Amino acid sequence: MSFFSSDLVQEEMREIESLQNEIYAQMFNFASMDKKDKLYHIDLLDQLLKKQKVMYTRLSLSDDPAAKEMKENILKSAIALGFEPGTDLGYIFGNMSVLVDNMRKSLSEQD
């Protein structure tokens, strides 16, 4: 069975896509959101990061050529976004999680 024919992988990919769509649809409205909606948006970001990290780990552990190709495409995208070649994406995910936690904390401390 190929990596992407797995029901689990397909479901995770659908969930990632759904989260991305919801986040991107509201991203430019973040500044005008009320506190409750901002916290919800931050929670969605946190969920997305966790799912992406798990998916990246699965891709990294797979011997499937399609999974390897997707992993390489992700690495190329990271380089296109300005990360140095060879940057550990686990490190990037970790830093992004800290950023999301700081956003949540900062927002929670308001009022």
DONUZA-632962 format. One record per residue (C-alpha): residue number from 0; residue in three letters; x, z, y. Coordinates in steps of 0.001 Angstrom, whole numbers, plus 500000, padded with zeros to 6 digits. Each point is the difference from the previous one (the first is absolute). Example, Ala and Ser with C-alpha at 12.3 -4.5 7.8 and 13.67 -1.06 7.14 Angstrom:
% DONUZA-632962
R resi resn     c1     c3     c2
R    0  ALA 512300 507800 495500
R    1  SER 501370 499340 503440
END
This chain:
% DONUZA-632962
R resi resn     c1     c3     c2
R    0  MET 500000 500000 500000
R    1  SER 501319 499097 503402
R    2  PHE 500332 502614 502720
R    3  PHE 497204 498613 502142
R    4  SER 497536 499565 497136
R    5  SER 499866 503771 499511
R    6  ASP 496606 501429 500998
R    7  LEU 501754 502993 501572
R    8  VAL 502275 497813 502121
R    9  GLN 497116 497763 501060
R   10  GLU 497929 503013 501052
R   11  GLU 502923 501481 501940
R   12  MET 500594 496658 501734
R   13  ARG 496315 499838 500996
R   14  GLU 500160 503565 501364
R   15  ILE 503163 499220 501976
R   16  GLU 498411 496876 501450
R   17  SER 496821 501873 500901
R   18  LEU 501966 502758 501743
R   19  GLN 502110 497450 501871
R   20  ASN 496919 498142 501188
R   21  GLU 498303 503184 501199
R   22  ILE 503140 501217 501782
R   23  TYR 500757 496657 501637
R   24  ALA 496384 499557 501139
R   25  GLN 500204 503212 502045
R   26  MET 503691 500115 500861
R   27  PHE 499651 498775 503582
R   28  ASN 497144 502420 500670
R   29  PHE 502045 503071 499073
R   30  ALA 500670 501091 503592
R   31  SER 496290 500025 500810
R   32  MET 498898 501794 496821
R   33  ASP 498794 503577 500058
R   34  LYS 502020 502642 498172
R   35  LYS 497901 499824 496821
R   36  ASP 500399 496218 499742
R   37  LYS 503735 500218 500724
R   38  LEU 500439 502550 497209
R   39  TYR 498023 497753 497651
R   40  HIS 502215 497048 500949
R   41  ILE 503130 502076 499406
R   42  ASP 498653 501064 496602
R   43  LEU 499481 496334 499116
R   44  LEU 503606 499273 501005
R   45  ASP 501173 502837 497772
R   46  GLN 497963 498716 497041
R   47  LEU 501333 496482 500520
R   48  LEU 503619 501135 500133
R   49  LYS 499623 502003 496798
R   50  LYS 498403 497080 498164
R   51  GLN 502612 497560 501279
R   52  LYS 502797 502308 498905
R   53  VAL 498541 500278 496500
R   54  MET 499522 496224 499812
R   55  TYR 503561 499390 501161
R   56  THR 501264 502412 497350
R   57  ARG 497984 498175 497330
R   58  LEU 501397 496680 501195
R   59  SER 503516 501435 499856
R   60  LEU 499535 501180 496414
R   61  SER 498454 496797 498710
R   62  ASP 501871 497230 498210
R   63  ASP 497200 497534 500722
R   64  PRO 501327 497022 502015
R   65  ALA 496952 500015 502292
R   66  ALA 500519 503705 500752
R   67  LYS 503677 499385 500714
R   68  GLU 499070 497146 502324
R   69  MET 497512 502179 501894
R   70  LYS 502605 502742 500350
R   71  GLU 502487 497474 501395
R   72  ASN 497380 498741 502455
R   73  ILE 499404 503567 501176
R   74  LEU 503739 500484 500496
R   75  LYS 500195 496719 501957
R   76  SER 497094 501158 502164
R   77  ALA 501797 503276 500707
R   78  ILE 503058 498057 501139
R   79  ALA 497785 497778 502178
R   80  LEU 498644 503176 501595
R   81  GLY 503545 501022 500940
R   82  PHE 501131 502180 497114
R   83  GLU 503529 499499 498731
R   84  PRO 500374 498178 496671
R   85  GLY 500304 502553 497223
R   86  THR 497935 502628 501813
R   87  ASP 498299 502279 497494
R   88  LEU 496259 499476 500373
R   89  GLY 499398 503442 498520
R   90  TYR 501830 501339 503050
R   91  ILE 497832 497867 502281
R   92  PHE 496812 501213 498322
R   93  GLY 501218 503571 500361
R   94  ASN 500690 499570 503706
R   95  MET 496642 498347 500536
R   96  SER 498282 502899 498258
R   97  VAL 501783 502450 502300
R   98  LEU 498838 497939 502987
R   99  VAL 496383 500073 498773
R  100  ASP 500241 503767 499412
R  101  ASN 501363 500451 503530
R  102  MET 497149 497912 501418
R  103  ARG 497494 502184 498159
R  104  LYS 501704 503212 501133
R  105  SER 500218 498866 503618
R  106  LEU 496351 499021 500045
R  107  SER 498938 503238 498319
R  108  GLU 501847 502021 502637
R  109  GLN 498078 498339 502826
R  110  ASP 497079 501924 501502
END
